[in-house]
């Protein structure tokens, strides 16, 4: 069986590596991929993720069994619709269904219609109206660009002035282009955040183990929002009762709501949740695997990922088994990220056998035959161990032994979970 993974980041590296490990899989292609993936036997395809026609031609020519879409942009560009029109198997939501991520206002409508718990909100295209609403509501308050903004279009404003500045940047200064032409202003929710993902085939929902992502750039959750600086799983401070409630009140109603809307969802549904005093509430939905959650969640999957997807595409019941081990992943980012960042730093390519390396923003360094940094989030170092404390100790031991000139990372991934576990 030959498979095609679309995308080029650490998420796609983790998905492709999981597929390579399956004995039923003979070749794994990644388009466009990145040079770091080749160390794991993944074959790079020099086709952009936005070039649907060339990707279709490649899949036909190489008799690919099915294609998996990693990033959100091709999904929202309708790649699933195009592949299906060409008679090809592909796992991911249609263009219409992917709007659950592509428009925060759309997602809020789905939640409102299906009584899915979330923060109270209003949507605005007029900055004066948005600012009047913020002045009335006060702070803290959350401002979100309606469309995609690479994980950076959310401002958790602790003051009214900060919220007003966010509206100015989005609606008046066009900071996020069309993605910020509409903003969603919602109530601030207090509580512990967690990520709950599921394999979804229309009304069939198969939850994964939960993870917690770290969005802020610096230790102690300081600094600007990023695409994610690290993640871990399990999340011991979130009880199984809360997870079960989220599956019951969020995932299943969302899947059914998409069917009722005439846009049934197929693919990976990601619910970013917060455990409030009133129960779990939705912060956001994504229409694909998260990054860096994927790199830790998939290391707790004992079943074959290709077999799960093949079963879902064939309308069969998948065999899904999760292990009780703990995984921590720490992102190494280029100095300056998430703003203007430096490129060209030499990127580590070797680590102890206890760790796995997942690459994202890297390029071939022709001068020395190594990898060099050419993106904001450069790579992720992951360790799986018997418990979170052991995984954390080992992942930082590994990182401390790497040469990281020009790169930085957070030193507190997993600290909160370990502290709360001790306090409990």
Beta strands, then each sheet from edge to edge (+ up, - down):
strand 1: 2-7
strand 2: 27-32
strand 3: 43-45
strand 4: 66-69
strand 5: 90-91
strand 6: 121-124
strand 7: 141-145
strand 8: 154-157
strand 9: 183-187
strand 10: 192-201
strand 11: 204-207
strand 12: 212-213
strand 13: 216-218
strand 14: 222-225
strand 15: 230-233
strand 16: 266-276
strand 17: 279-286
strand 18: 326-334
strand 19: 346-347
strand 20: 355-359
strand 21: 362-365
strand 22: 370-373
strand 23: 377-385
strand 24: 407-408
sheet 1: 3+ 2+ 1+ 4+ 5+
sheet 2: 6+ 9- 7+ 8-
sheet 3: 11+ 10- 16+ 17-
sheet 4: 12+ 15- 18+ 23- 20+
sheet 5: 12+ 15- 18+ 24-
sheet 6: 13+ 14-
sheet 7: 19+ 22- 21+
end
